Amino acid sequence: MITLRVNGRDHALEVDNRMSLADTLRERLDLTGTKKGCDHGQCGACTVLVDGRRVNSCLLLAVSTEGSDITTVEGLADGDRLHPVQRAFLEHDAYQCGYCTPGQICSAVGMLREAADGWPSHATQDITLPGVVLDDAEVRERMSGNLCRCAAYPNIVPAILDAGRASPAPDTEKEHVR
């Protein structure tokens, strides 16, 4: 028996200790926005936020997340008000089939937080600056763990850049819809 805090709500569940977080979210909590792509942590379709950090939920055991705050794509919007990243994806038509989109969005929220907090990436030009300047190369590097088979990257990158300008530090700790 574990209690998971998902999108601001506690859920008491009995789960097999080998069950992944992705399977638990989809099969036990009916949060099907989290997609299973490769089931090996290689595609990013299952990306969710755990304590504000992006993770591949197919690789994480659900039992290991007890006591953590889990945010799925369903928990980013505040009622009818979309998260800035969700809004930017719509405005830029940053999806085609949409399968990878929930993972892309969750990953973008996490990476924008990392950049706002000054975490450098392999593409960061000057790590001595107090913060990270986001450009195409920086976004592509930071999002490299999220694959899109439709190749919607020409729209995904500008969407993330716009969301970053609209809200340099997206609030992943916001009050969740209850």
N, CA, C and O of each residue as an XYZ file, in Angstrom:
712
protein
N       0.847     -1.177      0.000
C       0.000      0.000      0.000
C       0.899      1.248      0.000
O       1.784      1.383      0.845
N       0.665      2.141     -0.940
C       1.412      3.394     -0.989
C       0.428      4.542     -1.213
O      -0.707      4.337     -1.646
N       0.885      5.734     -0.913
C       0.109      6.927     -1.216
C       0.936      7.784     -2.158
O       2.053      8.191     -1.837
N       0.361      8.053     -3.335
C       1.025      8.901     -4.319
C       0.308     10.239     -4.384
O      -0.921     10.296     -4.416
N       1.082     11.307     -4.404
C       0.521     12.650     -4.576
C       0.703     13.013     -6.041
O       1.811     13.300     -6.494
N      -0.411     12.995     -6.776
C      -0.382     13.239     -8.215
C      -1.295     14.417     -8.530
O      -2.481     14.407     -8.200
N      -0.724     15.432     -9.174
C      -1.468     16.624     -9.573
C      -2.223     17.238     -8.394
O      -3.358     17.697     -8.525
N      -1.559     17.230     -7.243
C      -2.103     17.881     -6.059
C      -3.082     17.060     -5.247
O      -3.645     17.555     -4.271
N      -3.293     15.810     -5.634
C      -4.231     14.949     -4.905
C      -3.530     13.684     -4.448
O      -2.696     13.128     -5.164
N      -3.879     13.229     -3.234
C      -3.322     11.986     -2.710
C      -4.165     10.803     -3.175
O      -5.395     10.859     -3.197
N      -3.464      9.727     -3.548
C      -4.117      8.506     -4.001
C      -3.514      7.333     -3.241
O      -2.323      7.052     -3.379
N      -4.333      6.639     -2.434
C      -3.883      5.433     -1.740
C      -4.082      4.257     -2.687
O      -5.189      4.007     -3.165
N      -2.995      3.543     -2.949
C      -3.034      2.445     -3.911
C      -2.273      1.245     -3.394
O      -1.284      1.379     -2.674
N      -2.746      0.073     -3.770
C      -1.973     -1.132     -3.554
C      -1.352     -1.477     -4.902
O      -2.064     -1.759     -5.866
N      -0.014     -1.455     -4.968
C       0.672     -1.714     -6.228
C       1.752     -2.772     -6.025
O       2.311     -2.920     -4.939
N       2.020     -3.485     -7.081
C       3.132     -4.423     -7.096
C       4.414     -3.598     -7.015
O       4.522     -2.571     -7.684
N       5.372     -4.018     -6.220
C       6.587     -3.215     -6.049
C       7.437     -3.149     -7.311
O       8.437     -2.431     -7.337
N       7.062     -3.883     -8.361
C       7.781     -3.832     -9.642
C       7.075     -2.953    -10.673
O       7.551     -2.830    -11.802
N       5.953     -2.342    -10.305
C       5.158     -1.564    -11.262
C       5.783     -0.188    -11.476
O       6.119      0.516    -10.525
N       5.928      0.173    -12.745
C       6.515      1.483    -13.057
C       5.522      2.595    -12.748
O       4.316      2.369    -12.642
N       6.054      3.785    -12.607
C       5.191      4.941    -12.390
C       4.292      5.160    -13.598
O       3.119      5.496    -13.435
N       4.820      4.975    -14.817
C       4.016      5.146    -16.031
C       2.815      4.207    -16.017
O       1.691      4.637    -16.277
N       3.039      2.943    -15.720
C       1.939      1.981    -15.683
C       0.947      2.323    -14.580
O      -0.262      2.189    -14.768
N       1.446      2.759    -13.443
C       0.561      3.123    -12.330
C      -0.313      4.313    -12.696
O      -1.515      4.308    -12.433
N       0.285      5.330    -13.302
C      -0.488      6.508    -13.699
C      -1.562      6.128    -14.710
O      -2.712      6.548    -14.582
N      -1.203      5.351    -15.696
C      -2.128      4.998    -16.781
C      -3.174      3.970    -16.341
O      -4.369      4.154    -16.573
N      -2.720      2.902    -15.713
C      -3.603      1.773    -15.436
C      -4.365      1.883    -14.119
O      -5.481      1.377    -14.004
N      -3.782      2.529    -13.144
C      -4.421      2.596    -11.827
C      -5.107      3.933    -11.577
O      -6.101      3.988    -10.853
N      -4.590      5.019    -12.167
C      -5.170      6.345    -11.930
C      -5.866      6.914    -13.159
O      -6.392      8.026    -13.112
N      -5.877      6.166    -14.257
C      -6.531      6.594    -15.509
C      -6.022      7.944    -16.009
O      -6.780      8.706    -16.609
N      -4.763      8.244    -15.772
C      -4.122      9.458    -16.293
C      -3.377      9.052    -17.559
O      -2.174      8.791    -17.529
N      -4.090      9.003    -18.645
C      -3.550      8.448    -19.885
C      -2.783      9.463    -20.724
O      -2.336      9.139    -21.824
N      -2.623     10.680    -20.226
C      -1.780     11.648    -20.924
C      -0.337     11.182    -20.963
O       0.378     11.446    -21.930
N       0.094     10.494    -19.922
C       1.436      9.927    -19.885
C       1.459      8.738    -20.834
O       0.742      7.758    -20.630
N       2.278      8.827    -21.863
C       2.314      7.788    -22.899
C       3.473      6.832    -22.676
O       4.517      7.205    -22.140
N       3.268      5.595    -23.097
C       4.350      4.617    -23.124
C       4.793      4.506    -24.568
O       4.032      4.080    -25.436
N       6.021      4.890    -24.810
C       6.565      4.795    -26.163
C       7.445      3.572    -26.271
O       7.023      2.528    -26.769
N       8.664      3.706    -25.803
C       9.637      2.621    -25.942
C       9.666      1.710    -24.720
O      10.080      0.555    -24.822
N       9.235      2.209    -23.575
C       9.281      1.484    -22.302
C      10.718      1.153    -21.882
O      10.950      0.229    -21.102
N      11.683      1.926    -22.415
C      13.094      1.737    -22.071
C      13.791      3.048    -21.728
O      15.015      3.070    -21.607
N      13.045      4.145    -21.567
C      13.647      5.428    -21.219
C      14.394      6.097    -22.351
O      15.254      6.944    -22.106
N      14.087      5.737    -23.584
C      14.824      6.290    -24.709
C      14.059      7.338    -25.507
O      14.672      8.091    -26.263
N      12.741      7.410    -25.362
C      11.967      8.306    -26.237
C      11.390      9.524    -25.533
O      11.144     10.537    -26.186
N      11.165      9.463    -24.225
C      10.649     10.607    -23.480
C       9.140     10.777    -23.506
O       8.630     11.725    -22.908
N       8.401      9.890    -24.179
C       6.945     10.028    -24.248
C       6.301      9.946    -22.865
O       5.215     10.485    -22.652
N       6.958      9.285    -21.939
C       6.404      9.080    -20.599
C       6.858     10.134    -19.588
O       6.627      9.972    -18.390
N       7.491     11.197    -20.047
C       8.056     12.197    -19.129
C       6.981     12.846    -18.272
O       5.961     13.315    -18.777
N       7.227     12.863    -16.958
C       6.405     13.576    -15.989
C       7.364     14.330    -15.073
O       8.580     14.161    -15.164
N       6.819     15.153    -14.201
C       7.637     15.880    -13.240
C       7.485     15.249    -11.859
O       6.367     15.038    -11.389
N       8.592     14.954    -11.220
C       8.592     14.445     -9.852
C       9.379     15.448     -9.024
O      10.581     15.632     -9.213
N       8.677     16.088     -8.107
C       9.258     17.171     -7.314
C       9.876     18.245     -8.218
O      10.932     18.801     -7.914
N       9.195     18.521     -9.333
C       9.619     19.563    -10.257
C      10.681     19.146    -11.253
O      11.003     19.908    -12.165
N      11.228     17.961    -11.098
C      12.278     17.465    -12.005
C      11.667     16.514    -13.006
O      10.796     15.720    -12.653
N      12.108     16.579    -14.251
C      11.566     15.689    -15.270
C      12.192     14.308    -15.171
O      13.396     14.157    -14.964
N      11.338     13.308    -15.326
C      11.782     11.918    -15.234
C      11.069     11.092    -16.296
O       9.964     11.426    -16.723
N      11.713     10.016    -16.713
C      11.081      9.021    -17.576
C      10.323      8.071    -16.658
O      10.924      7.235    -15.982
N       9.010      8.205    -16.638
C       8.208      7.438    -15.682
C       8.184      5.944    -15.983
O       7.784      5.153    -15.129
N       8.605      5.542    -17.182
C       8.661      4.106    -17.488
C       9.829      3.438    -16.769
O       9.836      2.218    -16.601
N      10.809      4.220    -16.346
C      11.988      3.667    -15.668
C      11.918      3.777    -14.148
O      12.757      3.218    -13.442
N      10.929      4.491    -13.651
C      10.832      4.778    -12.223
C       9.779      3.890    -11.591
O       8.647      3.830    -12.071
N      10.134      3.209    -10.531
C       9.153      2.382     -9.829
C       8.202      3.292     -9.050
O       8.631      4.245     -8.400
N       6.925      2.989     -9.125
C       5.924      3.803     -8.438
C       6.204      3.879     -6.938
O       6.039      4.936     -6.329
N       6.625      2.762     -6.344
C       6.877      2.755     -4.897
C       7.983      3.727     -4.499
O       8.013      4.191     -3.359
N       8.888      4.039     -5.418
C       9.988      4.957     -5.095
C       9.544      6.417     -5.080
O      10.302      7.289     -4.657
N       8.328      6.690     -5.535
C       7.862      8.078     -5.605
C       6.936      8.449     -4.446
O       6.422      9.566     -4.396
N       6.724      7.527     -3.526
C       5.886      7.852     -2.374
C       6.520      9.017     -1.616
O       7.719      9.011     -1.339
N       5.707     10.009     -1.289
C       6.197     11.207     -0.605
C       6.633     12.304     -1.551
O       6.975     13.403     -1.113
N       6.626     12.023     -2.845
C       7.005     13.019     -3.850
C       5.758     13.665     -4.441
O       4.656     13.123     -4.349
N       5.951     14.819     -5.041
C       4.870     15.518     -5.735
C       5.017     15.232     -7.221
O       5.977     15.675     -7.852
N       4.077     14.501     -7.772
C       4.118     14.089     -9.171
C       3.171     14.969     -9.974
O       2.017     15.157     -9.591
N       3.658     15.507    -11.089
C       2.818     16.311    -11.974
C       2.832     15.689    -13.349
O       3.890     15.468    -13.938
N       1.636     15.406    -13.857
C       1.488     14.891    -15.209
C       0.977     16.029    -16.085
O       0.679     17.115    -15.588
N       0.876     15.782    -17.381
C       0.376     16.809    -18.292
C      -1.031     17.251    -17.886
O      -1.399     18.409    -18.087
N      -1.815     16.335    -17.317
C      -3.164     16.686    -16.878
C      -3.161     17.686    -15.731
O      -4.155     18.381    -15.519
N      -2.066     17.770    -14.990
C      -2.001     18.649    -13.822
C      -1.371     19.999    -14.083
O      -1.237     20.798    -13.155
N      -0.979     20.282    -15.312
C      -0.317     21.556    -15.604
C      -1.289     22.717    -15.751
O      -1.000     23.825    -15.300
N      -2.431     22.480    -16.373
C      -3.415     23.544    -16.576
C      -4.087     23.875    -15.247
O      -4.143     23.046    -14.339
N      -4.587     25.081    -15.153
C      -5.342     25.511    -13.981
C      -6.781     25.715    -14.441
O      -7.173     26.815    -14.830
N      -7.554     24.643    -14.392
C      -8.910     24.687    -14.935
C      -8.842     24.843    -16.447
O      -8.218     24.035    -17.136
N      -9.486     25.885    -16.955
C      -9.466     26.160    -18.394
C      -8.248     26.973    -18.819
O      -8.020     27.165    -20.013
N      -7.465     27.452    -17.857
C      -6.280     28.259    -18.164
C      -5.076     27.336    -18.358
O      -4.589     26.709    -17.417
N      -4.618     27.272    -19.596
C      -3.496     26.401    -19.920
C      -2.193     26.915    -19.327
O      -2.020     28.116    -19.119
N      -1.295     26.001    -19.063
C       0.068     26.349    -18.661
C       0.701     27.080    -19.848
O       0.348     26.773    -20.987
N       1.614     28.024    -19.640
C       2.247     28.735    -20.760
C       2.865     27.812    -21.810
O       2.843     28.139    -22.997
N       3.408     26.686    -21.407
C       3.993     25.759    -22.380
C       2.884     25.094    -23.197
O       3.022     24.949    -24.412
N       1.804     24.694    -22.560
C       0.683     24.105    -23.302
C       0.120     25.104    -24.311
O      -0.156     24.752    -25.458
N      -0.044     26.340    -23.875
C      -0.571     27.390    -24.756
C       0.360     27.613    -25.950
O      -0.100     27.746    -27.084
N       1.672     27.652    -25.689
C       2.656     27.862    -26.761
C       2.646     26.698    -27.756
O       2.785     26.919    -28.959
N       2.485     25.476    -27.275
C       2.415     24.334    -28.186
C       1.205     24.457    -29.108
O       1.291     24.134    -30.293
N       0.092     24.916    -28.574
C      -1.096     25.117    -29.420
C      -0.874     26.251    -30.418
O      -1.169     26.104    -31.604
N      -0.360     27.364    -29.944
C      -0.163     28.534    -30.809
C       0.825     28.261    -31.939
O       0.695     28.822    -33.027
N       1.809     27.405    -31.687
C       2.840     27.111    -32.695
C       2.573     25.825    -33.464
O       3.384     25.412    -34.292
N       1.435     25.194    -33.190
C       1.114     23.929    -33.852
C       2.294     22.965    -33.702
O       2.767     22.381    -34.677
N       2.752     22.815    -32.466
C       3.970     22.063    -32.158
C       3.692     20.585    -31.906
O       4.236     19.988    -30.976
N       2.865     20.023    -32.719
C       2.543     18.604    -32.612
C       1.980     18.162    -33.955
O       1.470     18.973    -34.728
N       2.079     16.897    -34.214
C       1.421     16.343    -35.404
C       0.516     15.220    -34.944
O      -0.688     15.428    -34.795
N       1.057     14.039    -34.717
C       0.179     12.956    -34.254
C      -0.198     13.170    -32.794
O      -1.247     12.702    -32.351
N       0.646     13.872    -32.042
C       0.351     14.201    -30.654
C       0.790     13.173    -29.636
O       0.653     13.407    -28.435
N       1.311     12.047    -30.074
C       1.664     10.990    -29.128
C       2.757     11.441    -28.152
O       2.670     11.167    -26.955
N       3.766     12.118    -28.651
C       4.879     12.539    -27.800
C       4.595     13.836    -27.064
O       5.340     14.207    -26.157
N       3.533     14.529    -27.440
C       3.287     15.884    -26.952
C       3.205     15.997    -25.426
O       3.817     16.912    -24.875
N       2.489     15.125    -24.713
C       2.470     15.263    -23.252
C       3.866     15.185    -22.630
O       4.193     15.958    -21.730
N       4.685     14.250    -23.112
C       6.057     14.142    -22.609
C       6.896     15.339    -23.000
O       7.705     15.817    -22.205
N       6.714     15.832    -24.220
C       7.433     17.033    -24.663
C       7.073     18.214    -23.767
O       7.954     18.965    -23.348
N       5.795     18.381    -23.475
C       5.336     19.510    -22.663
C       5.880     19.411    -21.242
O       6.406     20.388    -20.709
N       5.758     18.241    -20.627
C       6.288     18.087    -19.266
C       7.796     18.309    -19.237
O       8.313     18.947    -18.320
N       8.493     17.791    -20.225
C       9.933     17.987    -20.293
C      10.281     19.462    -20.476
O      11.224     19.958    -19.860
N       9.526     20.161    -21.318
C       9.778     21.585    -21.545
C       9.570     22.388    -20.265
O      10.341     23.303    -19.974
N       8.539     22.055    -19.504
C       8.298     22.745    -18.228
C       9.500     22.541    -17.305
O       9.991     23.490    -16.693
N       9.965     21.302    -17.213
C      11.122     21.011    -16.363
C      12.392     21.669    -16.851
O      13.164     22.194    -16.049
N      12.625     21.652    -18.154
C      13.862     22.235    -18.686
C      13.866     23.748    -18.568
O      14.919     24.350    -18.356
N      12.700     24.371    -18.701
C      12.644     25.827    -18.511
C      12.962     26.188    -17.061
O      13.598     27.209    -16.801
N      12.527     25.367    -16.132
C      12.863     25.582    -14.720
C      14.375     25.420    -14.522
O      14.999     26.232    -13.839
N      14.957     24.388    -15.111
C      16.401     24.154    -14.996
C      17.180     25.339    -15.555
O      18.137     25.806    -14.938
N      16.768     25.820    -16.720
C      17.455     26.958    -17.337
C      17.299     28.206    -16.483
O      18.258     28.953    -16.291
N      16.096     28.436    -15.971
C      15.862     29.615    -15.124
C      16.694     29.543    -13.842
O      17.115     30.568    -13.305
N      16.924     28.320    -13.361
C      17.734     28.135    -12.158
C      19.233     28.184    -12.455
O      20.054     28.076    -11.544
N      19.591     28.350    -13.757
C      20.993     28.510    -14.127
C      21.752     27.228    -14.380
O      22.981     27.256    -14.453
N      21.071     26.110    -14.516
C      21.764     24.852    -14.780
C      22.272     24.857    -16.208
O      21.471     24.962    -17.137
N      23.562     24.749    -16.413
C      24.087     24.722    -17.786
C      23.823     23.373    -18.446
O      23.597     22.365    -17.778
N      23.856     23.385    -19.761
C      23.758     22.141    -20.525
C      25.035     22.010    -21.349
O      25.933     22.847    -21.259
N      25.102     20.985    -22.127
C      26.266     20.785    -22.993
C      26.369     21.902    -24.039
O      27.453     22.181    -24.552
N      25.238     22.534    -24.349
C      25.218     23.583    -25.369
C      25.376     24.987    -24.802
O      25.453     25.950    -25.564
N      25.426     25.122    -23.481
C      25.532     26.447    -22.861
C      26.853     27.101    -23.262
O      27.927     26.544    -23.034
N      26.760     28.293    -23.865
C      27.932     28.991    -24.383
C      28.841     29.520    -23.274
O      30.059     29.354    -23.342
N      28.257     30.157    -22.251
C      29.069     30.774    -21.203
C      28.499     30.383    -19.845
O      27.490     30.935    -19.406
N      29.147     29.429    -19.185
C      28.632     28.952    -17.907
C      28.937     29.897    -16.758
O      28.515     29.645    -15.629
N      29.661     30.977    -17.018
C      29.951     31.949    -15.970
C      28.835     32.971    -15.809
O      28.803     33.704    -14.821
N      27.919     33.027    -16.773
C      26.804     33.965    -16.676
C      25.803     33.498    -15.621
O      25.634     32.296    -15.416
N      25.139     34.442    -14.950
C      24.142     34.064    -13.942
C      22.804     33.731    -14.610
O      21.877     34.540    -14.579
N      22.707     32.591    -15.187
C      21.497     32.195    -15.901
C      21.874     31.618    -17.239
O      23.037     31.636    -17.640
N      20.887     31.112    -17.917
C      21.116     30.481    -19.206
C      20.333     31.241    -20.262
O      19.143     31.508    -20.099
N      21.009     31.583    -21.340
C      20.354     32.220    -22.470
C      19.818     31.115    -23.372
O      20.578     30.314    -23.915
N      18.494     31.088    -23.520
C      17.893     30.052    -24.351
C      17.906     30.461    -25.810
O      17.464     31.553    -26.165
N      18.412     29.581    -26.645
C      18.354     29.750    -28.096
C      18.023     28.376    -28.673
O      17.838     27.411    -27.930
N      17.949     28.294    -29.995
C      17.582     27.019    -30.627
C      18.485     25.871    -30.183
O      18.000     24.792    -29.842
N      19.789     26.102    -30.188
C      20.732     25.037    -29.839
C      20.555     24.589    -28.391
O      20.614     23.396    -28.090
N      20.338     25.549    -27.503
C      20.155     25.229    -26.080
C      18.881     24.397    -25.880
O      18.899     23.403    -25.155
N      17.793     24.796    -26.512
C      16.530     24.058    -26.376
C      16.671     22.662    -26.969
O      16.238     21.682    -26.361
N      17.267     22.566    -28.136
C      17.429     21.251    -28.770
C      18.267     20.313    -27.905
O      17.946     19.130    -27.783
N      19.327     20.825    -27.310
C      20.165     20.002    -26.440
C      19.382     19.544    -25.213
O      19.410     18.368    -24.850
N      18.692     20.474    -24.586
C      17.956     20.154    -23.355
C      16.772     19.232    -23.610
O      16.370     18.489    -22.715
N      16.213     19.264    -24.801
C      15.053     18.435    -25.133
C      15.450     17.161    -25.887
O      14.585     16.441    -26.384
N      16.742     16.884    -25.972
C      17.210     15.760    -26.788
C      16.712     14.401    -26.296
O      16.761     13.430    -27.051
N      16.245     14.303    -25.078
C      15.702     13.043    -24.569
C      14.259     12.803    -24.955
O      13.690     11.763    -24.624
N      13.659     13.758    -25.656
C      12.266     13.626    -26.095
C      12.229     13.564    -27.609
O      12.547     14.534    -28.297
N      11.839     12.412    -28.112
C      11.816     12.198    -29.554
C      10.417     12.390    -30.118
O       9.418     12.064    -29.477
N      10.369     12.929    -31.338
C       9.121     13.099    -32.068
C       9.277     12.381    -33.402
O      10.063     12.808    -34.248
N       8.546     11.311    -33.591
C       8.658     10.550    -34.838
C       8.107     11.326    -36.020
O       8.476     11.052    -37.162
N       7.231     12.290    -35.769
C       6.671     13.103    -36.863
C       7.612     14.240    -37.253
O       7.400     14.904    -38.268
N       8.635     14.461    -36.460
C       9.633     15.515    -36.703
C       9.025     16.904    -36.636
O       9.255     17.724    -37.525
N       8.254     17.179    -35.594
C       7.635     18.496    -35.401
C       8.585     19.489    -34.733
O       8.148     20.543    -34.271
N       9.870     19.166    -34.678
C      10.849     20.018    -34.004
C      10.862     21.470    -34.484
O      11.049     22.370    -33.665
N      10.671     21.734    -35.788
C      10.674     23.137    -36.227
C       9.580     23.978    -35.551
O       9.679     25.205    -35.527
N       8.556     23.346    -35.011
C       7.516     24.076    -34.287
C       7.673     23.931    -32.774
O       7.291     24.826    -32.020
N       8.234     22.810    -32.330
C       8.417     22.583    -30.895
C       9.416     23.577    -30.320
O       9.161     24.168    -29.271
N      10.536     23.770    -30.982
C      11.586     24.659    -30.460
C      11.073     26.099    -30.307
O      11.251     26.677    -29.235
N      10.445     26.708    -31.327
C       9.917     28.066    -31.141
C       8.828     28.132    -30.064
O       8.711     29.139    -29.366
N       8.040     27.080    -29.927
C       7.010     27.065    -28.878
C       7.658     27.151    -27.506
O       7.203     27.906    -26.647
N       8.719     26.380    -27.296
C       9.406     26.391    -26.003
C      10.080     27.739    -25.773
O      10.041     28.272    -24.665
N      10.693     28.287    -26.807
C      11.328     29.601    -26.668
C      10.288     30.663    -26.309
O      10.543     31.505    -25.448
N       9.126     30.635    -26.954
C       8.063     31.597    -26.624
C       7.569     31.407    -25.197
O       7.372     32.382    -24.473
N       7.368     30.163    -24.790
C       6.921     29.898    -23.419
C       7.951     30.386    -22.416
O       7.598     30.905    -21.358
N       9.230     30.220    -22.749
C      10.298     30.699    -21.875
C      10.315     32.211    -21.754
O      10.603     32.752    -20.686
N      10.004     32.896    -22.856
C       9.932     34.366    -22.810
C       8.688     34.834    -22.050
O       8.733     35.827    -21.325
N       7.593     34.117    -22.220
C       6.343     34.498    -21.568
C       6.414     34.280    -20.065
O       5.825     35.032    -19.287
N       7.130     33.259    -19.671
C       7.237     32.906    -18.258
C       8.607     32.288    -18.041
O       8.734     31.065    -18.083
N       9.648     33.103    -17.807
C      11.017     32.594    -17.729
C      11.211     31.453    -16.740
O      12.080     30.604    -16.938
N      10.414     31.422    -15.680
C      10.521     30.342    -14.708
C       9.135     29.759    -14.478
O       8.486     30.092    -13.487
N       8.667     28.890    -15.382
C       7.329     28.331    -15.210
C       7.169     27.734    -13.828
O       8.049     27.024    -13.342
N       6.052     28.021    -13.204
C       5.813     27.595    -11.837
C       5.299     26.166    -11.806
O       4.116     25.927    -12.050
N       6.172     25.219    -11.508
C       5.755     23.826    -11.413
C       5.216     23.528    -10.027
O       4.728     22.426     -9.774
N       5.297     24.483     -9.138
C       4.809     24.275     -7.785
C       3.448     24.957     -7.579
O       3.033     25.186     -6.443
N       2.762     25.275     -8.675
C       1.488     25.994     -8.578
C       0.437     25.169     -7.854
O       0.590     23.964     -7.655
N      -0.607     25.832     -7.474
C      -1.742     25.150     -6.885
C      -2.387     24.277     -7.952
O      -2.762     24.776     -9.013
N      -2.520     23.010     -7.693
C      -3.084     22.085     -8.673
C      -4.602     22.119     -8.642
O      -5.215     22.474     -7.636
N      -5.188     21.745     -9.762
C      -6.636     21.616     -9.841
C      -7.036     20.480     -8.940
O      -6.439     19.405     -8.987
N      -8.024     20.701     -8.131
C      -8.465     19.638     -7.205
C      -9.767     19.064     -7.658
O     -10.301     18.161     -7.015
